Amino acid sequence: MSTSLADWKGAPAPDVQQIDGRFIRLEKLDPARHGDGLWQALEGPGADPKLWDYLPYGPFSERAAFDGWLNNHAANSDPYFFSVIDRENGEVQGILSLMSIVPAQGRIEIGHVTFGAPMQRSPKSTEAVYLLAKYAFEQGYRRLEWKCNNANARSKYAAERLGFSFEGVFRQHMVVKGQNRDTAWYSILDSEWPTVGAGFTAWLSEENQAGSGQLKSLAQCRTEF
């Protein structure tokens, strides 16, 4: 089906420095301010041993290599990286980015999602994705993507839980760490965002996030809109 976009003028490239949420805030990656916290969250005691399995880099056994990785990320505008700060205790607990940014077409992706153990399976990880998705659609992007190794069951589950629609698999898409990668593609469109975004808001609300945990799942919250 063809949709007229005669007035389409594109979307701006990301330039935001901070995005505030309820549980976390996102700050533009600054290795000088965030490096120590990220090293502890991602490589320190208790770090998730599977964290780097499907990423094209890591794990890092030496701080110098880790700092070089952060500095490279901070110098780029695509990917455009954020550190995740826990608002309650001020700890830096993860990193993620906006990437594959095509302003002229209104296409953008959330990727390089690397969360320390305190963020995993918590409202903080969900809110980090929500804040970037909300920012992207408020800036006028038409399509938000999520891509992952088709063997990465955790990332595929996360994409579907977060409201992304599965679009298919690009076979033999990449070679990563000497291994073939078939890439699973997911997306949220701007026409879908009002429902998906309202589901996030309801799930993250004080009414739903009781002290003992969530009352309704994210999927249940989406069905109410």
C-alpha positions as CSV (number, residue, x, y, z in Angstrom):
1,M,0.0,0.0,0.0
2,S,1.4,3.4,-1.0
3,T,1.2,6.3,1.4
4,S,1.8,9.9,0.3
5,L,4.7,11.6,2.0
6,A,4.7,14.7,-0.2
7,D,5.4,16.9,2.9
8,W,8.1,14.6,4.4
9,K,11.2,16.6,5.3
10,G,13.2,14.1,7.2
11,A,14.1,14.0,10.9
12,P,17.0,15.6,12.8
13,A,20.1,13.6,13.8
14,P,20.3,12.9,17.5
15,D,21.9,15.6,19.6
16,V,20.3,15.2,23.1
17,Q,22.7,15.2,26.0
18,Q,20.4,13.8,28.8
19,I,17.0,12.1,29.0
20,D,15.4,11.8,32.4
21,G,13.2,8.9,33.4
22,R,11.6,7.6,36.6
23,F,14.2,4.9,37.5
24,I,17.1,6.0,35.3
25,R,18.5,8.8,33.3
26,L,20.4,8.6,30.1
27,E,23.5,10.7,29.7
28,K,25.5,11.1,26.5
29,L,28.5,8.8,26.9
30,D,31.5,10.6,28.5
31,P,34.3,8.2,29.3
32,A,35.9,10.6,31.8
33,R,32.7,10.7,33.9
34,H,31.3,7.3,33.2
35,G,34.3,5.1,32.6
36,D,34.9,3.9,36.1
37,G,31.3,3.0,36.7
38,L,31.0,1.2,33.4
39,W,34.1,-0.8,34.0
40,Q,32.7,-2.0,37.4
41,A,29.2,-2.7,35.9
42,L,30.4,-4.6,32.8
43,E,33.7,-6.2,33.9
44,G,33.7,-6.0,37.6
45,P,32.8,-8.6,40.3
46,G,29.4,-10.2,39.6
47,A,29.4,-9.1,35.9
48,D,27.2,-11.2,33.6
49,P,29.5,-13.8,31.9
50,K,27.2,-14.0,28.9
51,L,27.1,-10.2,28.4
52,W,29.6,-10.2,25.4
53,D,28.6,-13.4,23.7
54,Y,26.8,-11.8,20.8
55,L,28.5,-8.4,20.7
56,P,31.2,-7.8,18.1
57,Y,33.7,-6.8,20.9
58,G,34.6,-7.8,24.4
59,P,35.0,-9.1,26.9
60,F,37.9,-6.9,28.1
61,S,40.5,-8.3,30.4
62,E,42.4,-5.0,30.6
63,R,41.1,-1.5,31.5
64,A,43.2,0.2,28.7
65,A,41.4,-1.8,26.0
66,F,38.0,-1.0,27.6
67,D,38.8,2.7,27.8
68,G,39.8,2.7,24.1
69,W,36.5,1.1,23.3
70,L,34.6,3.7,25.2
71,N,36.6,6.6,23.7
72,N,35.9,5.3,20.2
73,H,32.2,5.1,21.0
74,A,32.1,8.6,22.5
75,A,33.8,10.1,19.4
76,N,31.2,8.8,17.0
77,S,27.8,10.3,16.1
78,D,26.6,7.0,14.7
79,P,26.3,5.1,16.9
80,Y,25.3,7.8,19.3
81,F,26.0,6.3,22.8
82,F,24.4,6.9,26.2
83,S,25.3,5.7,29.6
84,V,22.5,4.6,31.9
85,I,22.5,6.1,35.4
86,D,20.5,4.7,38.3
87,R,18.7,7.7,39.7
88,E,18.4,6.3,43.2
89,N,22.1,5.7,43.8
90,G,23.9,7.5,41.0
91,E,25.6,4.4,39.7
92,V,26.5,4.0,36.1
93,Q,25.0,0.6,35.2
94,G,24.9,0.2,31.4
95,I,25.3,1.5,28.0
96,L,23.3,1.6,24.7
97,S,23.0,3.6,21.6
98,L,21.0,5.0,18.7
99,M,22.6,3.7,15.5
100,S,22.1,3.1,11.8
101,I,20.7,6.6,11.8
102,V,19.2,7.7,8.5
103,P,17.5,11.1,9.1
104,A,16.5,11.6,5.5
105,Q,14.4,8.4,5.6
106,G,13.3,8.6,9.2
107,R,15.0,5.3,10.1
108,I,16.9,4.7,13.4
109,E,17.9,1.7,15.5
110,I,18.5,0.9,19.2
111,G,21.6,-1.2,19.5
112,H,24.8,-2.0,21.4
113,V,22.6,-2.7,24.4
114,T,25.0,-3.7,27.2
115,F,23.5,-3.7,30.7
116,G,25.2,-4.7,33.9
117,A,23.7,-7.2,36.3
118,P,21.8,-4.6,38.4
119,M,19.8,-3.5,35.3
120,Q,18.9,-6.9,33.9
121,R,15.3,-8.1,34.4
122,S,14.4,-4.8,36.1
123,P,12.3,-1.7,35.2
124,K,15.6,0.1,34.5
125,S,16.4,-1.9,31.4
126,T,12.9,-1.5,30.0
127,E,12.9,2.2,30.8
128,A,16.2,2.8,29.0
129,V,14.8,1.4,25.8
130,Y,11.5,3.3,26.3
131,L,13.3,6.6,26.7
132,L,15.3,6.2,23.5
133,A,12.2,5.0,21.6
134,K,10.2,7.9,22.8
135,Y,12.9,10.4,21.9
136,A,13.2,8.9,18.4
137,F,9.5,9.1,17.6
138,E,9.2,12.6,19.1
139,Q,12.0,13.7,16.8
140,G,9.9,12.5,13.8
141,Y,11.4,9.2,13.0
142,R,9.1,6.8,11.1
143,R,10.8,3.5,11.9
144,L,12.7,2.2,14.9
145,E,14.7,-1.0,14.4
146,W,16.1,-3.7,16.7
147,K,18.5,-6.3,15.2
148,C,20.3,-9.2,16.8
149,N,22.0,-12.5,16.1
150,N,19.3,-15.0,15.3
151,A,20.9,-17.3,17.8
152,N,20.6,-14.7,20.6
153,A,17.5,-16.0,22.3
154,R,17.7,-13.3,25.1
155,S,17.7,-10.4,22.6
156,K,14.9,-11.9,20.5
157,Y,12.7,-12.4,23.6
158,A,13.5,-8.8,24.7
159,A,12.6,-7.4,21.3
160,E,9.2,-9.1,21.3
161,R,8.5,-8.2,24.9
162,L,9.3,-4.6,24.2
163,G,6.7,-4.4,21.4
164,F,8.9,-4.8,18.3
165,S,7.5,-6.8,15.4
166,F,9.5,-9.6,13.9
167,E,10.2,-9.0,10.2
168,G,12.5,-11.9,9.2
169,V,16.0,-13.2,9.2
170,F,18.9,-12.0,6.9
171,R,20.8,-15.2,6.4
172,Q,24.7,-15.1,6.4
173,H,24.4,-11.4,7.1
174,M,27.7,-10.9,8.9
175,V,30.8,-12.5,10.2
176,V,31.3,-11.7,13.9
177,K,34.2,-12.9,16.0
178,G,34.9,-15.5,13.4
179,Q,31.4,-16.9,13.3
180,N,28.5,-16.6,10.9
181,R,25.7,-14.3,12.0
182,D,22.2,-14.7,10.7
183,T,20.5,-11.4,11.7
184,A,16.9,-11.2,13.0
185,W,15.1,-7.9,12.2
186,Y,12.4,-6.2,14.3
187,S,10.8,-2.8,14.1
188,I,8.2,-0.4,15.6
189,L,6.6,2.0,13.2
190,D,5.4,5.5,14.1
191,S,1.8,4.4,13.5
192,E,2.3,1.7,16.1
193,W,4.1,3.9,18.7
194,P,1.0,5.4,20.4
195,T,-0.1,2.0,21.5
196,V,3.4,0.7,22.3
197,G,4.4,3.9,24.0
198,A,1.2,3.9,26.2
199,G,1.9,0.4,27.2
200,F,5.4,1.4,28.4
201,T,4.0,4.3,30.3
202,A,1.4,2.1,32.1
203,W,4.0,-0.6,32.9
204,L,6.5,1.9,34.3
205,S,3.8,3.7,36.4
206,E,3.7,3.7,40.2
207,E,0.4,1.9,40.0
208,N,2.0,-1.0,38.2
209,Q,5.4,-1.1,39.7
210,A,4.6,-2.1,43.3
211,G,7.3,-2.7,45.9
212,S,7.1,-6.5,45.3
213,G,7.3,-6.2,41.5
214,Q,5.1,-5.5,38.6
215,L,1.3,-6.2,38.7
216,K,0.8,-6.5,34.9
217,S,3.2,-7.6,32.2
218,L,4.3,-5.2,29.5
219,A,2.3,-7.1,27.0
220,Q,-0.8,-6.9,29.2
221,C,-0.4,-3.2,29.5
222,R,-0.2,-2.8,25.7
223,T,-3.5,-4.6,25.2
224,E,-5.3,-1.9,27.2
225,F,-4.7,0.7,24.5
